[in-house]
């Protein structure tokens, strides 16, 4: 039997790559990459020459069986996403589940993931929290927001910059204008920033100053 390694990659700053992650990527028989062009830059930086295969949300359903068969013959594979930990709002769950069902060992390395630093530096309670990832775009969005309005734990969301204003507007509507929120963007990068305040205040800030970059939203739970 081979083995599957889930290997976190930096969310921005290349120095956040761990020594173990570099070693595993060099030793693996093949690297499964969400975008081979994006990952190619990372591999080149660390002089990793392991061959890559494309494995992303649009083809993972079709490729899982073939990858499992290869691992059954002894191949070791390392799965990476464009940034952060695989399977956290990125491909990885389907292949991991298939490996578990087929008795193939799975090892997830600790490493970078965007929501942890965003939660910790938000100043909001982090002893109990719920990770929501991306909200539904249309179907189910109203139902989800209505349910989360009653959530007492801190809530974490991922969002794209061009949908941030809509989402913050939804938070004002469903959670109330005084609910505390923290928006972190470009984490670990040169222009990293975190804006904290009420939902109304943070919405006003980004209405006047349109956001750029990857975004994590942390919302206080209902009191």
Secondary structure, DSSP 8 states (H G I E B T S, - for coil): --EEEE--B-SS-GGG--HHHHHHHHHSSEEEES-HHHHHHHHHHTT----EEE--TTTHHHHHHHHHHHHHTT-EEEEE-SSBSTTSSSS-HHHHHHHHHTT-EEEE-----HHHHHHHTT-S--SSEEEEES--SSTTHHHHHHHHTT--SEEEEEE-GGGHHHHHHHHHHHH-TT-EEEEEESTTSTT-EEEEEEHHHHHHHHHHS---S-EEEEE----
